[in-house]
Amino acid sequence: EADIYQTPRYLVIGTGKKITLECSQTMGHDKMYWYQQDPGMELHLIHYSYGVNSTEKGDLSSESTVSRIRTEHFPLTLESARPSHTSQYLCASSESGNEQYFGPGTRLTVT
Amino acid sequence: RKEVEQDPGPFNVPEGATVAFNCTYSNSASQSFFWYRQDCRKEPKLLMSVYSSGNEDGRFTAQLNRASQYISLLIRDSKLSDSATYLCVVNRLNDYKLSFGAGTTVTVRA
């Protein structure tokens, strides 16, 4: 089993609130990723990092931001949540960039 | 055009049946190919890598056809536990990112 963790697992929050989704891995992987997935749809890459102090935006435009201050930690922040942010957010890490290990996901609902 | 396209299914098959499905990819320079499995409301997990010569892992067989740019997955002797969505995944050339298909749903019935 992969050692990658996400909290919270489920979050229901009101419009305008600031939220941070946590992602941690204990495998020492340099490469970490955030994906957004709606039901029945493909994963869309929204952020990635290839190491400490390195972050890039992915394919899908997102109002979220990320940081990578420590190798094992890759949190995602939404400054002002909106209903359009309702989705599942999946964090992944990888040693090579090929095989990616996913966390259990955070299911976010913005009311 | 999407980088990876899959028939969404669903493929409904009885236990013990063989089921096979393909995906196509658009970038002819792609180097690495994978099948991931995603159970309902769960995270994707790597099922198997796909090698140029084709490869098997128990009841699962993966094939790669570079000329036609498609990848296939065959499941023999289907089990109820094989019910899931199978994601076709392709790496991006000179990058550490993956492109995911939307998945093919397989439902195995008793």
Interface residues (C-beta under 8 A of the other chain):
Chain A: K31 Y33 Y35 G40 M41 E42 L43 L45 Y48 Y50 G58 L90 S94 S96 G97 N98 E99 Q100 Y101 F102 G103 P104 G105 R107
Chain B: K2 V4 P8 S32 F34 R41 K42 E43 P44 K45 L46 S49 L87 N91 D95 Y96 K97 L98 F100 G101 A102 G103
